[in-house]
C-alpha cells in the first residue's frame, strides 16, 4: 500500500490550495478515505472523509464550508480543495485509508 500526498506549499491568508493523495496497492473504491492534519506542537486531527463511492462526505467544524473532499476512483486519488485559508490551517496534511495506512504528509503554510 502506498499513499503519496502532494500540492502543499505557502499561501497567503484567503488563498487556496488543492492537495492530492495518489494511492496504490489496494482496492481504492472499496474504502473510505480521510484527510488529517497536524500543526506544530499539536495532536493530529481529523479534517474530512469520503465514502468509497464518493456519495458521502464529512468535515470537521473548523473547515466546513471552506474545504471540499472528493475522489477519482478511476485514478485512485483523493483530493482536498482548500479555500479561504487561514493561518490556523497551517499544518502537515496527511491522507489515510480506512484500514490505517498513512501517507508521508505535505506541508501547508498559510502566512502573509
C-alpha positions, 0 to 999 in steps of 0.5 A, a space after each residue: 500500500 502506498 499513499 503519496 500526498 502532494 500540492 502543499 506549499 505557502 499561501 497567503 491568508 484567503 488563498 487556496 490550495 488543492 492537495 492530492 493523495 495518489 494511492 496504490 496497492 489496494 482496492 481504492 473504491 472499496 474504502 473510505 478515505 480521510 484527510 488529517 492534519 497536524 500543526 506544530 506542537 499539536 495532536 493530529 486531527 481529523 479534517 474530512 472523509 469520503 465514502 468509497 463511492 464518493 456519495 458521502 462526505 464529512 468535515 470537521 467544524 473548523 473547515 466546513 464550508 471552506 474545504 471540499 473532499 472528493 475522489 477519482 476512483 478511476 485514478 485512485 486519488 483523493 483530493 482536498 480543495 482548500 479555500 479561504 485559508 487561514 493561518 490556523 490551517 497551517 499544518 502537515 496534511 496527511 491522507 489515510 485509508 480506512 484500514 490505517 495506512 498513512 501517507 508521508 504528509 505535505 506541508 501547508 503554510 498559510 502566512 502573509 
